[in-house]
Amino acid sequence: MWSGCTSGRSFFLPLHYTPSYAYPMVVWLHCNGFNEHQIDTVMPHISVRNYVGVGIRGSRAADTMGHKFDWHDSPASIAAAHEAVCEAVDEAAERFSIHGSRVVLAGYRDGGTMAQRIAFRDPDRFAGVISLGGRIPRDRILDLSQLRRRRLPMLWQWGRDNEQYTTENVNADCRLTMSIAAKVEIRQYPDDNEMNTVALGDIDDWIMRRIVAESSISDSDRWSSTPVAYSSN
C-alpha cells in the first residue's frame, strides 16, 4: 500500500501492485469534517489487493488549520468537485495501470451525496456509484434522457438507525431512481453508522459482482492506461 497527496488528492495502491494488470478504481469522497486521507482508512477494509484508489478533498475548508473540509452544494462547488474527480482519475491513468471502464465513485454521508451528484452529471464516465448514508441529491438533473439510457448501477448502504433512513426518505429516493431507471441495490446495517467493516467489505463484493463481472459500461478510451513499472511512479 502507498499513499501520497497532490493537489488535494491521496492515492492508494494495492498490495503487490502489478503494472501488467488493469485495476478497477475507487474514487472516494470523504464525509464532512474530514479530508482526502480518509481513503487510507477505508481502502484496507474494502480490499488491500483489488483496487487502485484515490481520495478527493472537499471543496470548502471547515477549520482554520486546513485539516477538515466539507462538500458545498452550490453549482460552482459541484462543478469544482466534478473537475477534481476527473483530474484525479486522469492522473491515476498516467501513473498507474487502471481499467478506464471500471472507475467507481463512492462516498460517505455528504461525500456519498456528492458522489451521486457527479455520477448524475456524467453517467457515461463512471461504472457505478456507491453511497454510505448519503441521500440522493435533489439538484436539477442536467440530462434526464442520458441517465435513463445509461441505467447507472448504484449501491446504497444505510445504517438502520441513521436518522435520515426513514420510510419517507427511502420512498422518495427510490421514486427518484425509478425516474432515471437506475439499477439500485440497497443494504441495511443494524447500527446508526454505515462506516463499519462489514459495509466496507460489501463494497468489494458489489464492485466485483456488478462492475467487474458484468462489465456494466462499454470500453472507453477516456481513461485508458498504459502499464508502467512501480519504480517509475
Secondary structure, 3 states (H helix, E strand, C coil): CCCCECCCEEEECCCCCCCCCCEEEEEEECCCCECCCHHHHHHHHHCCCCCEEEEECCCEECCCCCCCEECCCCHHHHHHHHHHHHHHHHHHHHHCCEEEEEEEEEEECHHHHHHHHHHHHCHHHCCEEEEECCCCCCCCCCCHHHHHHHCCEEEEEEECCCCCCCHHHHHHHHHHHHHCCCEEEEEEECCCCCCCHHHHHHHHHHHHHHHHCCCCCCCCCCCCCCCCCHHHC
